[in-house]
Structures are given as C-alpha cells and as structure tokens.
C-alpha cells in the first residue's frame, strides 16, 4: 500500500465518504510538501503535523496556533 492509499484509508476510517477521502488524501500530500518547503521541515514532519491537526480537529480539539477566536461579524 502506498502513502496515498494509506491516507485514503485513514480518512475513510475517520468518517469521510470514499470520494472525499481521496480528495483529502491528495490535499494532505500537497500541503505536506508545501509546509516542508515553507518551514524547512522534513516532509515526514510536515505530514505528522497535518495528521495531528486532522485527528485533533476530528475529536473537537485544537492544536497550538489554531485556537482562533470569535468569527468576524457579518455585514
């Protein structure tokens, strides 16, 4: 099983429909490459970070830097 297939399986186990799991896997792969370039991290570290954000978000938790605040007021 390759990395993309593993990510698709993970996303599906987290509740994503099959078609959406593929899209999510592709986004994770692309963003991990971007983060690695932007932050000078190894690609594996970038993927670890993204998976942590994904899993914590799925569980209703936040990671440092994603605390947010009140959404902007509507017009």
C-alpha positions in Angstrom: 0.0 0.0 0.0 1.4 3.4 -0.9 1.2 6.6 1.0 -1.8 7.9 -0.8 -3.7 4.7 -0.3 -2.8 4.7 3.4 -4.1 8.3 3.7 -7.3 7.4 1.9 -7.9 4.5 4.3 -7.2 6.8 7.3 -9.6 9.5 6.1 -12.3 6.9 5.4 -11.8 5.4 8.9 -12.3 8.9 10.3 -15.6 9.1 8.6 -15.0 10.6 5.1 -17.0 9.2 2.2 -14.8 7.3 -0.3 -14.7 10.1 -2.9 -14.0 12.7 -0.3 -11.3 10.5 1.3 -9.3 10.6 -1.9 -9.6 14.4 -2.2 -8.5 14.7 1.4 -5.5 12.4 0.9 -4.4 14.5 -2.2 -4.7 17.7 -0.2 -2.7 16.3 2.7 0.1 15.1 0.3 0.2 18.5 -1.4 0.1 20.6 1.8 2.8 18.4 3.5 5.1 19.2 0.6 4.3 22.9 0.8 4.8 23.0 4.6 8.1 21.2 4.3 9.3 23.9 1.8 7.9 26.8 3.8 9.2 25.8 7.2 12.3 23.8 6.3 10.9 20.7 7.8 11.4 17.2 6.5 8.3 16.1 4.6 7.5 13.4 7.2 7.5 16.1 10.0 5.1 18.2 7.9 2.8 15.2 7.4 2.9 14.4 11.1 1.8 17.9 11.9 -1.1 17.8 9.4 -2.3 14.4 10.7 -2.2 15.8 14.3 -4.3 18.8 13.2 -6.7 16.5 11.4 -7.2 14.0 14.2 -7.4 16.6 16.9 -9.9 18.6 14.8 -11.9 15.4 14.3 -12.0 15.0 18.1 -13.1 18.6 18.6 -9.7 19.6 20.0 -7.3 22.4 18.8 -3.6 22.5 18.5 -1.4 25.5 19.4 -1.9 28.2 16.8 -5.4 27.1 15.9 -7.3 28.4 18.9 -9.0 31.1 16.8 -11.5 33.4 18.4 -14.8 34.9 17.6 -15.6 34.7 13.9 -15.8 38.1 12.2 -19.1 39.8 12.4 -21.3 39.6 9.4 -22.2 42.8 7.4 
